[in-house]
Amino acid sequence: MKPFTNFESRMVRLAINNIDTDQIIPARFLKTTSKQGLDKQLFNDWRYDAQGNPNPDFPLNQPQARGAQVLLAGDNFGCGSSREHAPWALTQFGFRAVISTSFADIFKQNSLKNSLLPIVVPADVHGELFASGPDAVVKIDLPNQTLTAPSGRAVEFPVDGFAKHCLVNGVDELGYILSQESAIAAFEARRVGSINTLG
């Protein structure tokens, strides 16, 4: 994993509530264990017509979506079944953060483990972001846990402390454990020593 750095970006707006993981990445695309190519199937059933042609009205197919790293979604994003392919598909498309008023817990945890930052904002901020212009830019500062709206308004967002540490340092859970190898070895040496003393 690469360290999660501060960035600014335009937003892709998807004003739909209760978007579930089957809409993010339909179940028929879950046979792969590779992340590569999942960006092509992201929101597949909304993004393409029955013949496989791009739907020009869908936000991801519009010119302003190119290069955008933030998805602004409706309430309760990522509900439904647990599938790690959902954050995989979003990050493969180029998204680094999703903004909503709430997320399904399992989707949130899967996202944090895959360098996708789920940002929860209050309803008034959410509305302000949707009302901003198509080229409006937001700034995201993970170490300080702030989102700066196009208006300049800075809003704090919650994030799990351990997940934040892993994202900022570019390590996954296994990488974190391996970084503690010397401390683990010292603990085991003390434990074995105390057992021998008792024996």
Wavefront OBJ file of the C-alpha trace (Angstrom):
o trace
v 0.000 0.000 0.000
v 1.103 3.541 -0.715
v 0.871 6.136 2.075
v -2.388 8.063 1.870
v -1.395 11.668 1.112
v -3.475 14.838 1.307
v -5.086 15.790 -1.990
v -7.691 17.953 -3.698
v -10.070 16.880 -6.398
v -13.280 17.480 -8.262
v -16.243 15.300 -7.292
v -18.397 12.834 -9.214
v -21.942 13.243 -7.900
v -24.223 10.232 -7.534
v -27.338 11.500 -5.774
v -28.855 8.095 -5.014
v -29.519 6.753 -1.513
v -28.964 3.147 -0.419
v -26.536 2.202 -3.185
v -25.687 -1.406 -2.373
v -22.587 -3.392 -3.206
v -24.370 -5.293 -6.007
v -24.979 -1.975 -7.750
v -21.360 -0.934 -7.164
v -20.044 -4.197 -8.641
v -22.630 -6.789 -9.771
v -22.240 -10.341 -8.438
v -21.468 -11.809 -11.862
v -18.091 -10.034 -11.801
v -16.980 -11.495 -8.466
v -15.296 -14.617 -9.856
v -11.970 -12.824 -10.206
v -9.457 -12.538 -7.385
v -7.600 -9.754 -9.193
v -8.368 -6.064 -8.823
v -7.293 -5.362 -12.382
v -10.113 -4.463 -14.755
v -12.776 -4.047 -12.086
v -12.977 -0.340 -12.930
v -14.639 -1.377 -16.199
v -17.478 -3.085 -14.263
v -17.963 -0.342 -11.654
v -21.705 0.533 -11.575
v -21.971 -1.684 -14.663
v -25.776 -1.951 -14.858
v -26.223 1.831 -14.612
v -23.177 2.759 -16.626
v -23.927 0.735 -19.769
v -27.044 -0.052 -21.784
v -28.212 -3.561 -22.743
v -25.829 -3.555 -25.725
v -22.847 -2.604 -23.566
v -22.683 0.985 -24.778
v -21.907 3.763 -22.254
v -24.979 5.581 -20.947
v -24.124 9.257 -21.593
v -26.393 10.395 -18.743
v -24.588 8.377 -16.077
v -22.188 10.567 -14.033
v -19.108 8.341 -14.501
v -19.490 8.629 -18.275
v -19.527 12.415 -18.333
v -16.373 14.422 -19.191
v -16.023 16.020 -15.739
v -15.647 12.551 -14.181
v -12.260 12.075 -15.826
v -9.536 12.340 -13.226
v -11.935 12.920 -10.329
v -10.794 11.166 -7.158
v -13.851 11.785 -4.977
v -17.294 10.204 -5.262
v -20.099 12.193 -3.628
v -22.880 9.694 -2.949
v -26.288 9.560 -1.311
v -27.059 8.271 2.183
v -26.248 4.719 3.359
v -23.637 4.011 0.705
v -22.289 0.456 0.405
v -25.179 -1.398 2.030
v -26.032 -4.986 1.098
v -23.702 -7.959 0.952
v -20.077 -7.904 2.028
v -17.702 -7.896 -0.932
v -14.199 -6.502 -1.034
v -14.600 -6.142 -4.801
v -16.685 -2.984 -4.197
v -13.819 -0.827 -2.847
v -11.486 -2.558 -5.326
v -13.627 -1.381 -8.241
v -13.874 2.154 -6.851
v -10.129 2.492 -6.292
v -9.334 0.957 -9.679
v -11.475 3.678 -11.277
v -9.346 6.243 -9.466
v -11.455 7.167 -6.448
v -9.534 7.814 -3.239
v -12.500 8.916 -1.122
v -16.276 8.578 -0.979
v -18.378 11.214 0.783
v -21.789 10.390 2.229
v -23.915 11.023 5.301
v -23.524 7.354 6.299
v -21.936 4.080 5.204
v -22.674 0.427 5.814
v -20.219 -0.792 8.470
v -18.767 -3.701 6.473
v -18.246 -1.539 3.388
v -16.542 1.094 5.542
v -14.133 -1.459 7.035
v -13.374 -3.008 3.629
v -12.714 0.456 2.222
v -10.303 1.477 4.967
v -8.327 -1.738 4.378
v -8.051 -0.930 0.671
v -6.933 2.736 0.700
v -10.419 4.113 0.063
v -11.398 6.777 2.595
v -15.110 6.843 3.567
v -15.909 10.371 4.753
v -19.085 10.970 6.768
v -20.368 14.545 6.708
v -23.453 16.203 8.247
v -26.539 16.611 6.073
v -26.042 20.361 5.609
v -22.475 19.888 4.353
v -23.657 17.056 2.115
v -26.271 19.353 0.593
v -23.737 22.150 0.151
v -21.398 19.837 -1.757
v -24.174 18.651 -4.079
v -25.131 22.286 -4.730
v -21.585 23.310 -5.695
v -20.623 23.686 -9.350
v -19.453 20.789 -11.550
v -15.819 21.917 -11.398
v -15.850 22.551 -7.644
v -12.884 21.123 -5.758
v -12.687 19.643 -2.259
v -9.519 19.237 -0.194
v -8.976 16.172 1.961
v -6.506 16.140 4.860
v -6.466 12.724 6.527
v -3.919 13.434 9.318
v -6.089 16.339 10.514
v -9.321 14.572 9.516
v -10.684 17.586 7.670
v -12.604 18.055 4.457
v -12.500 21.553 3.017
v -15.547 22.362 0.888
v -15.371 24.554 -2.239
v -16.684 27.429 -0.096
v -13.586 27.170 2.117
v -15.576 25.674 4.994
v -13.490 23.058 6.838
v -15.343 20.114 8.364
v -13.897 17.418 10.605
v -14.760 13.812 9.824
v -14.393 10.702 12.013
v -12.004 7.854 11.194
v -10.835 4.860 13.205
v -7.433 5.606 14.751
v -5.783 2.325 13.768
v -7.125 2.540 10.203
v -5.856 6.113 9.967
v -2.389 5.036 11.134
v -2.282 2.281 8.503
v -3.468 4.568 5.707
v -1.095 7.432 6.526
v 1.859 5.035 6.806
v 0.913 2.902 3.817
v 0.714 -0.413 5.668
v -2.004 -3.032 5.919
v -2.791 -4.985 9.089
v -0.156 -7.629 8.330
v 2.413 -4.929 7.591
v 1.641 -3.304 10.930
v 2.128 -6.605 12.775
v 5.433 -7.210 10.974
v 6.607 -3.727 11.979
v 6.180 -4.795 15.615
v 8.394 -7.876 15.201
v 11.075 -6.777 17.676
v 8.496 -5.915 20.348
v 6.745 -9.273 19.795
v 10.080 -11.136 20.049
v 10.934 -9.295 23.307
v 7.512 -10.148 24.762
v 7.895 -13.816 23.830
v 11.378 -13.916 25.382
v 10.010 -12.482 28.656
v 7.079 -14.917 28.585
v 9.290 -17.949 28.040
v 11.651 -16.702 30.752
v 8.828 -16.384 33.287
v 7.548 -19.889 32.446
v 11.017 -21.340 32.941
v 11.309 -19.544 36.280
v 8.004 -20.987 37.455
v 8.963 -24.452 36.218
l 1 2 3 4 5 6 7 8 9 10 11 12 13 14 15 16 17 18 19 20 21 22 23 24 25 26 27 28 29 30 31 32 33 34 35 36 37 38 39 40 41 42 43 44 45 46 47 48 49 50 51 52 53 54 55 56 57 58 59 60 61 62 63 64 65 66 67 68 69 70 71 72 73 74 75 76 77 78 79 80 81 82 83 84 85 86 87 88 89 90 91 92 93 94 95 96 97 98 99 100 101 102 103 104 105 106 107 108 109 110 111 112 113 114 115 116 117 118 119 120 121 122 123 124 125 126 127 128 129 130 131 132 133 134 135 136 137 138 139 140 141 142 143 144 145 146 147 148 149 150 151 152 153 154 155 156 157 158 159 160 161 162 163 164 165 166 167 168 169 170 171 172 173 174 175 176 177 178 179 180 181 182 183 184 185 186 187 188 189 190 191 192 193 194 195 196 197 198 199
